[in-house]
Amino acid sequence: MSDQPAWPDDFRAGFACIVGRPNAGKSTLTNAMVGQKVAITSDRPETTRRVIRAIVNRDHGQIILVDTPGLHRPRTLLGERLNDMVRDSLAGVDVVVMCLPADEAIGPGDRFLLDLVSQMNVPIIAAVTKTDRVGRDDLAAHLVEVSEMAPFVDVVPVSATIGEQVDVLAEVVLDQMPDSPPLYPRDAISDESEETLISELIREAALEGLHAELPHSLAVTVEEMLDEQPAKGDPDQRPILRVHASLHVERDSQKGIIIGKGAARLKRIKRDARKGIEPLLGARVILDLHVRVAKDWQRDPKLLGRLGF
Ligand SMILES: Nc1nc2c(ncn2[C@@H]2O[C@H](COP(=O)(O)OP(=O)(O)OP(=O)(O)O)[C@@H](O)[C@H]2O)c(=O)[nH]1
């Protein structure tokens, strides 16, 4: 056994915060950098409600990523808390990565966010996301426009879905990190509890294909996780984890939407969520889902607390 530390002398580690307006590609980029699904992606804006930390491990460095919800004007208590969460997550980070989608013009929302982030006195890297959606000329023009927006330490074009330039971005982020030993175990990818990751996966499955207002009205809590033995003679002898979870909605009509005709939607939610959860836990999962109506939970501080906000 050697008593040499298990990381090189020039190891860097620190915190990076990914910001960007709704739908800018923050969660997808987080997952691509980690190389595994840890954050929730959705094609509906503002679905990321939790500030999820993910951990990017490289041979010579470790980036602790903080994924922020999109900034928006507060409308409900939940909205105000969201904005507080964004500001909190910006405090104490070593570098901010600002996502600006290549296929959309820079707008007032981006400038608002940039102003906010610029007050934090940390280096800002611009990640021009979704580059696979535009041609070379448009991308070049967009990159120039972004460079002129602010004194970014770097502007990195990246496509998280096809994995282009993701490693380059990680290197540029690491360049801004202090010399430091690893801050988390080097095989960790997230400091979120299993319960949180599971409830996010259920929430994502439940929101699939739904419209407008429901994302803000749905919260998921994991009530209980129980180990079970497979039945004798069951051809699948993997260990079983039974997960009891509640889906909280605000109205009876929303309950109906989630459950669907003949409970068909609920069945699909179970199936889709299980697909994400089983590889995460390395176990066979049985999901018991209960849909509950909690009127105005977004405005009830007690209920918000119980739901983890
Ligand atoms: N073509 C393409 N689509 C992308 C890329 N990155 C993200 N998307 C898509 O853009 C949409 C939004 O991506 P997200 O990662 O959920 O965006 P976000 O910024 O986390 O969104 P909020 O949670 O609303 O703040 C999803 O439909 C993604 O699949 C990319 O590199 N290329």
The ligand as an ORCA input file, in Angstrom:
! r2SCAN-3c Opt
* xyz 0 1
  N     -31.375     19.297    -30.095
  C     -31.008     19.515    -28.826
  N     -31.947     19.644    -27.886
  C     -31.553     19.885    -26.620
  C     -30.185     20.002    -26.251
  N     -30.122     20.244    -24.929
  C     -31.399     20.282    -24.488
  N     -32.260     20.054    -25.489
  C     -33.736     19.988    -25.400
  O     -34.251     21.223    -24.936
  C     -35.321     21.011    -24.015
  C     -35.003     21.659    -22.689
  O     -33.859     21.053    -22.127
  P     -33.629     20.995    -20.547
  O     -32.297     20.406    -20.321
  O     -34.800     20.380    -19.856
  O     -33.636     22.556    -20.217
  P     -33.557     23.288    -18.813
  O     -32.812     24.518    -19.030
  O     -33.046     22.340    -17.760
  O     -35.091     23.604    -18.595
  P     -35.891     24.079    -17.276
  O     -35.937     22.872    -16.374
  O     -37.208     24.419    -17.845
  O     -35.209     25.249    -16.708
  C     -35.508     19.503    -23.926
  O     -36.523     19.148    -24.831
  C     -34.172     18.967    -24.392
  O     -34.274     17.687    -24.962
  C     -29.206     19.843    -27.298
  O     -27.985     19.926    -27.097
  N     -29.689     19.625    -28.546
*
